[in-house]
């Protein structure tokens, strides 16, 4: 499963996951984490991208098992 976490702006992070278990955990316990995009293949959801408030950074790093990616320019 692919997971990623990166900074969108000073107040929010973006999180991406393909793991259905992580999607369920975020939906159940983190009501302030909003889905930004849902990805489908053949009518089946394969991934979700979330908008994460800064205060949830530590929680998302732990759940996703990744660190915040540094922007490459």
C-alpha contacts under 8 A as a table, 3 or more apart, distances in Angstrom:
res1	aa1	res2	aa2	distance
1	X	17	X	7.39
1	X	18	X	5.58
1	X	19	X	5.76
2	X	16	X	7.76
2	X	17	X	5.87
2	X	18	X	5.65
2	X	19	X	7.41
3	X	15	X	7.48
3	X	16	X	5.44
3	X	17	X	4.47
3	X	18	X	6.63
3	X	19	X	7.84
3	X	64	X	5.96
3	X	65	X	7.65
3	X	66	X	7.03
4	X	15	X	5.71
4	X	16	X	5.07
4	X	17	X	6.66
4	X	64	X	7.30
4	X	66	X	6.46
4	X	67	X	7.86
4	X	68	X	7.62
4	X	69	X	7.63
5	X	13	X	6.90
5	X	14	X	5.71
5	X	15	X	4.49
5	X	16	X	6.45
5	X	60	X	7.96
5	X	61	X	7.50
5	X	64	X	7.99
5	X	66	X	6.84
5	X	67	X	6.54
5	X	68	X	4.96
5	X	69	X	6.15
6	X	13	X	5.61
6	X	14	X	5.35
6	X	15	X	6.62
6	X	68	X	4.93
6	X	69	X	4.92
6	X	70	X	7.01
6	X	71	X	7.72
7	X	10	X	7.42
7	X	12	X	6.44
7	X	13	X	4.32
7	X	14	X	6.07
7	X	68	X	6.98
7	X	69	X	7.38
7	X	70	X	7.77
7	X	71	X	7.76
8	X	11	X	7.88
8	X	12	X	5.72
8	X	13	X	5.14
8	X	14	X	6.07
9	X	12	X	5.51
9	X	13	X	6.98
10	X	54	X	7.95
11	X	53	X	6.31
11	X	54	X	5.53
12	X	51	X	6.56
12	X	52	X	5.50
12	X	53	X	4.73
12	X	54	X	5.27
13	X	51	X	5.99
13	X	52	X	4.96
13	X	53	X	6.36
13	X	54	X	6.52
13	X	57	X	7.49
14	X	49	X	6.83
14	X	50	X	5.57
14	X	51	X	4.89
14	X	52	X	5.84
15	X	49	X	5.53
15	X	50	X	5.01
15	X	51	X	6.56
15	X	52	X	6.89
15	X	60	X	7.75
16	X	47	X	7.18
16	X	48	X	5.86
16	X	49	X	4.36
16	X	50	X	6.36
17	X	22	X	7.32
17	X	23	X	7.26
17	X	47	X	5.63
17	X	48	X	5.77
17	X	49	X	6.64
17	X	64	X	7.54
18	X	23	X	7.93
18	X	46	X	5.80
18	X	47	X	4.25
18	X	48	X	6.69
19	X	22	X	5.42
19	X	23	X	6.40
19	X	47	X	7.26
20	X	23	X	4.99
20	X	24	X	6.23
21	X	24	X	5.19
21	X	25	X	6.26
22	X	25	X	5.01
22	X	26	X	6.13
22	X	63	X	7.14
22	X	64	X	7.44
23	X	26	X	5.28
23	X	27	X	6.20
23	X	48	X	7.38
24	X	27	X	5.11
24	X	28	X	6.06
25	X	28	X	5.12
25	X	29	X	5.97
25	X	30	X	7.70
26	X	29	X	5.52
26	X	30	X	5.10
26	X	31	X	7.53
26	X	33	X	7.28
27	X	30	X	6.02
27	X	31	X	6.48
27	X	33	X	7.97
28	X	31	X	7.15
30	X	33	X	5.60
31	X	34	X	7.31
32	X	52	X	7.55
32	X	53	X	7.48
33	X	50	X	6.46
33	X	51	X	5.87
33	X	52	X	5.03
33	X	53	X	6.88
34	X	50	X	5.45
34	X	51	X	5.25
34	X	52	X	6.86
35	X	38	X	7.39
35	X	48	X	6.75
35	X	49	X	5.83
35	X	50	X	4.21
35	X	51	X	6.14
36	X	48	X	7.62
36	X	49	X	5.54
36	X	50	X	5.15
36	X	51	X	6.11
37	X	48	X	5.78
37	X	49	X	5.09
37	X	50	X	7.04
38	X	45	X	6.97
38	X	46	X	7.87
38	X	47	X	5.98
38	X	48	X	4.51
38	X	49	X	6.39
39	X	45	X	5.80
39	X	46	X	5.70
39	X	47	X	5.05
39	X	48	X	6.08
40	X	43	X	5.78
40	X	44	X	5.24
40	X	45	X	4.31
40	X	46	X	5.38
40	X	47	X	7.11
41	X	44	X	5.40
41	X	45	X	6.52
41	X	46	X	6.56
45	X	48	X	7.99
52	X	56	X	6.50
52	X	57	X	7.39
53	X	56	X	5.69
53	X	57	X	7.24
54	X	57	X	5.40
55	X	58	X	7.53
56	X	59	X	5.28
56	X	60	X	6.12
57	X	60	X	5.29
57	X	61	X	6.13
58	X	61	X	5.17
58	X	62	X	6.31
59	X	62	X	5.20
59	X	63	X	6.15
60	X	63	X	5.05
60	X	64	X	5.82
60	X	65	X	7.97
61	X	64	X	5.46
61	X	65	X	5.64
61	X	66	X	5.45
61	X	67	X	5.64
61	X	68	X	7.37
62	X	65	X	5.19
62	X	66	X	7.25
